[in-house]
Structures are given as structure tokens and as C-alpha cells.
Amino acid sequence: MDDLATLFGLALESAPPATLIHGVTEPAVSTVMLAAAADVVANGNGTAERWAHDEAIGTLGEQFTEALSLRQAVSGDRARDLLRWRPRSHSAVQDILDGCTPESVGSGA
């Protein structure tokens, strides 16, 4: 979160109007990997499996399932080059593991 706050400040101060930047520090991370990390935080064993598309639609709804199903890869290179953004964190999965506790997940914090 600190990295994104820093990037937001840099963008407000220095980015030309209408500049599109992405606050990402690594290549695309699959939702399965993110879900496995969240499972660990929730005192699970770190297991996550792909859902069948139709089953996911039945549980999550079509719109959310489609959003999770998209293969999207963006780069933070422009933020680094244009704004000299230097994020300290380099792994979304590790951030989940380091920054969450079962209590904060349960409380919605």
C-alpha cells in the first residue's frame, strides 16, 4: 500500500495530464496464486484450484467470473521510467502473506 501511495503522489506531482501508469511491480500473478496465499492467511494449507467456468458463474455471477477469467498483463515500467518510482515490495503474494492476519481478514480490515 505504501508503494501505491508513493506512486499516486509522484503521479500527481510529475505525470503529464492523461498519462496512464500501472502500479505493478512484477509480471502477472494468477488468481490461483493469490487465492493460495489468502488461504494460508485464513489458516488453510495454501491450496487453491481452478474452478470450472460454469461453476464459478453459478457462485460468483457472470460479470465477476468474466473479470477474474481475463488474461491481463501490464507493466510498471512507465511508472519507474517516467516518475522514477522505486517500489519496495516486489511480490503481491508475499505482500498478502506478510500483511494479513486471520483476524484482519475476518474483520474486513
Backbone bond lengths (Angstrom), bond angles and torsions (degrees), N, CA, C in turn:
res aa  C-N    CA-C-N  psi(-1)  N-CA   C-N-CA  omega(-1)  CA-C   N-CA-C  phi
1 M - - - 1.435 - - 1.527 110.76 -
2 D 1.330 116.78 -38.17 1.460 119.91 178.76 1.523 111.08 -61.19
3 D 1.342 116.50 -39.55 1.461 120.07 179.10 1.524 111.23 -61.50
4 L 1.323 116.80 -42.12 1.466 120.00 179.75 1.521 111.68 -68.26
5 A 1.318 116.91 -37.52 1.467 120.09 177.08 1.522 110.18 -63.40
6 T 1.317 116.53 -41.87 1.464 120.78 177.57 1.521 110.33 -62.31
7 L 1.331 116.50 -45.83 1.461 120.44 179.72 1.524 111.21 -61.87
8 F 1.315 117.19 -42.37 1.462 120.91 178.91 1.528 110.16 -58.86
9 G 1.332 116.71 -45.15 1.464 120.70 177.92 1.517 111.99 -61.77
10 L 1.323 117.53 -44.09 1.466 121.24 178.40 1.524 111.07 -62.18
11 A 1.325 116.26 -40.72 1.461 120.14 179.86 1.524 111.06 -64.63
12 L 1.320 117.08 -42.45 1.469 120.31 178.39 1.521 111.64 -63.31
13 E 1.315 115.87 -38.81 1.465 120.47 -177.25 1.521 113.50 -78.18
14 S 1.342 117.65 -37.67 1.460 119.12 -164.48 1.518 117.14 -127.56
15 A 1.303 119.39 -18.49 1.464 119.81 -175.32 1.521 110.68 -75.09
16 P 1.331 116.97 137.15 1.462 119.49 173.91 1.531 109.84 -61.55
17 P 1.329 117.85 151.81 1.465 120.49 178.92 1.531 111.35 -53.80
18 A 1.313 116.09 143.48 1.467 124.63 176.44 1.528 113.47 67.10
19 T 1.321 117.70 18.75 1.462 120.73 177.69 1.522 109.55 -79.06
20 L 1.312 116.01 129.93 1.456 121.52 177.01 1.521 108.71 -94.69
21 I 1.322 115.99 122.20 1.461 120.58 176.61 1.522 108.55 -131.14
22 H 1.313 115.05 152.96 1.461 121.00 179.47 1.517 108.68 -119.69
23 G 1.320 116.14 130.80 1.461 121.28 178.78 1.512 111.11 -91.05
24 V 1.319 116.34 63.18 1.462 120.86 178.93 1.519 109.18 -117.62
25 T 1.318 115.33 146.40 1.461 119.62 -176.23 1.517 113.40 -115.42
26 E 1.321 117.10 -1.23 1.463 119.93 -176.64 1.519 109.51 -150.96
27 P 1.335 116.32 165.96 1.468 118.55 174.14 1.525 110.49 -60.96
28 A 1.304 115.92 168.59 1.467 121.46 -176.95 1.526 111.82 -51.36
29 V 1.313 115.20 137.56 1.461 122.56 177.60 1.525 106.96 -112.20
30 S 1.308 116.69 131.83 1.466 119.53 -177.31 1.526 110.89 -70.88
31 T 1.320 114.88 152.60 1.459 119.34 176.11 1.518 110.78 -64.75
32 V 1.326 117.52 -27.42 1.467 119.91 176.90 1.529 109.85 -64.05
33 M 1.336 117.28 -43.03 1.465 120.26 178.69 1.528 111.35 -64.94
34 L 1.324 116.72 -41.45 1.464 120.13 178.09 1.529 110.78 -65.14
35 A 1.327 116.27 -41.22 1.468 120.26 179.35 1.524 111.27 -65.89
36 A 1.323 117.44 -37.38 1.465 120.45 178.32 1.526 110.43 -63.95
37 A 1.327 117.14 -41.07 1.469 120.35 177.23 1.524 110.37 -64.59
38 A 1.325 117.00 -42.57 1.467 120.37 178.56 1.524 110.70 -63.46
39 D 1.323 117.21 -34.76 1.464 120.75 177.81 1.526 110.71 -63.99
40 V 1.323 117.20 -39.81 1.472 120.82 177.04 1.522 110.06 -61.50
41 V 1.325 116.36 -45.24 1.465 121.04 -179.41 1.528 110.95 -61.55
42 A 1.319 116.06 -32.87 1.468 120.79 179.93 1.531 111.67 -87.74
43 N 1.331 115.59 22.68 1.474 123.20 178.86 1.522 113.88 67.79
44 G 1.321 117.34 23.53 1.460 120.94 174.66 1.519 110.36 -88.16
45 N 1.319 115.67 -171.63 1.460 120.14 -178.85 1.526 113.09 -98.18
46 G 1.325 117.44 8.56 1.461 121.04 177.70 1.511 113.59 82.30
47 T 1.300 115.92 24.35 1.457 120.45 -179.26 1.523 109.61 -98.79
48 A 1.306 114.89 133.14 1.464 121.08 173.58 1.519 106.84 -145.55
49 E 1.294 116.36 140.65 1.458 121.23 -179.11 1.520 109.47 -128.07
50 R 1.316 114.46 153.19 1.462 119.10 174.41 1.521 108.88 -66.58
51 W 1.310 115.05 141.35 1.460 121.72 176.41 1.513 109.19 -92.87
52 A 1.302 116.48 148.80 1.456 120.03 168.83 1.529 107.24 -65.40
53 H 1.305 116.49 138.76 1.463 121.87 -174.72 1.525 111.98 -54.75
54 D 1.321 117.04 -48.14 1.475 120.52 -178.82 1.522 112.05 -64.11
55 E 1.329 116.64 -36.98 1.462 120.24 178.39 1.533 110.47 -66.52
56 A 1.324 116.09 -41.07 1.465 119.83 178.39 1.529 110.79 -62.99
57 I 1.320 116.53 -42.21 1.469 119.88 177.87 1.521 110.32 -60.06
58 G 1.328 117.08 -41.57 1.457 120.83 179.51 1.516 112.97 -63.09
59 T 1.318 116.77 -31.21 1.462 120.91 -178.07 1.524 112.52 -92.99
60 L 1.327 116.75 -44.05 1.467 121.23 -172.55 1.520 114.24 -101.55
61 G 1.319 116.82 -15.18 1.456 120.39 -173.76 1.520 110.12 91.99
62 E 1.317 115.42 155.35 1.463 120.32 -174.31 1.530 113.10 -65.20
63 Q 1.327 116.87 -44.70 1.460 120.02 -174.76 1.533 111.87 -62.78
64 F 1.321 117.66 -46.75 1.463 120.89 -179.17 1.527 110.59 -68.45
65 T 1.333 116.65 -39.64 1.465 120.31 177.74 1.518 110.62 -61.17
66 E 1.318 116.98 -44.92 1.467 120.06 179.26 1.528 111.02 -62.06
67 A 1.312 117.07 -40.02 1.469 120.28 178.75 1.525 110.88 -63.05
68 L 1.324 116.89 -42.43 1.463 120.30 179.09 1.521 112.26 -70.67
69 S 1.322 117.25 -22.83 1.462 121.73 -176.62 1.522 113.57 -84.15
70 L 1.301 117.31 -14.79 1.463 120.04 -177.25 1.522 111.34 -65.59
71 R 1.309 115.56 140.37 1.461 120.51 173.04 1.527 106.37 -96.98
72 Q 1.307 115.06 106.26 1.455 120.19 -178.40 1.517 109.11 -126.69
73 A 1.296 115.94 133.83 1.459 120.25 175.89 1.525 107.42 -131.86
74 V 1.297 116.47 124.17 1.458 121.96 177.07 1.519 108.00 -124.93
75 S 1.306 115.41 164.81 1.457 120.83 -177.65 1.522 110.01 -123.89
76 G 1.313 115.59 147.75 1.456 121.45 174.78 1.517 112.42 -95.71
77 D 1.336 116.79 12.59 1.468 120.14 -176.56 1.528 112.73 -59.68
78 R 1.326 117.44 -41.59 1.464 119.52 -179.05 1.526 110.59 -62.76
79 A 1.315 117.50 -40.89 1.469 120.88 178.48 1.524 110.44 -62.59
80 R 1.323 116.27 -40.11 1.469 119.79 179.28 1.524 111.16 -69.37
81 D 1.335 116.66 -45.15 1.463 120.72 -175.19 1.527 112.63 -74.52
82 L 1.314 116.92 -49.86 1.465 121.68 -174.96 1.523 112.40 -74.39
83 L 1.319 116.26 -42.13 1.463 120.55 -173.02 1.527 113.33 -106.54
84 R 1.319 116.12 -1.43 1.476 121.94 -177.12 1.533 111.50 56.85
85 W 1.319 114.67 37.58 1.464 121.30 177.88 1.516 109.07 -71.37
86 R 1.291 116.66 129.48 1.464 122.37 179.85 1.531 109.09 -126.40
87 P 1.331 116.78 84.24 1.466 119.38 -179.05 1.524 111.30 -64.23
88 R 1.308 115.35 145.04 1.468 120.80 178.38 1.519 111.67 -88.05
89 S 1.300 117.16 -28.90 1.459 121.18 179.98 1.525 108.93 -93.26
90 H 1.316 115.78 145.91 1.465 118.76 -178.13 1.518 113.71 -130.91
91 S 1.327 117.75 9.02 1.460 119.52 -177.75 1.526 110.94 -148.08
92 A 1.323 115.92 116.47 1.468 120.12 177.58 1.522 110.84 -62.67
93 V 1.321 116.35 -39.87 1.465 120.05 179.50 1.520 110.14 -63.23
94 Q 1.333 117.03 -45.30 1.465 119.50 -179.84 1.526 111.00 -66.02
95 D 1.331 117.08 -36.26 1.470 119.95 176.41 1.524 111.07 -59.99
96 I 1.328 116.67 -41.73 1.467 119.85 177.78 1.519 109.60 -62.23
97 L 1.323 116.05 -46.54 1.465 120.14 -177.84 1.525 112.17 -65.91
98 D 1.325 116.95 -36.85 1.467 120.89 -177.41 1.521 113.79 -83.29
99 G 1.333 116.99 -30.98 1.451 119.74 -169.16 1.502 116.46 -101.66
100 C 1.312 117.70 -2.38 1.457 120.44 -177.01 1.519 110.49 -119.86
101 T 1.300 114.38 151.32 1.460 121.17 171.54 1.519 106.98 -127.61
102 P 1.313 117.83 158.02 1.470 118.28 176.38 1.519 112.05 -54.75
103 E 1.334 117.00 -34.27 1.463 120.35 -179.70 1.525 111.38 -66.47
104 S 1.350 117.31 -43.03 1.463 119.12 -178.80 1.521 110.88 -70.11
105 V 1.326 117.34 -33.37 1.459 120.12 176.80 1.523 109.93 -66.26
106 G 1.323 116.96 -44.80 1.462 121.34 -179.36 1.510 113.36 -67.13
107 S 1.341 116.72 -29.06 1.462 119.96 -177.54 1.515 112.33 -88.88
108 G 1.341 116.65 -7.90 1.456 119.70 -177.12 1.503 112.57 79.35
109 A 1.339 118.46 10.27 1.467 121.72 -179.58 1.503 111.29 -74.13
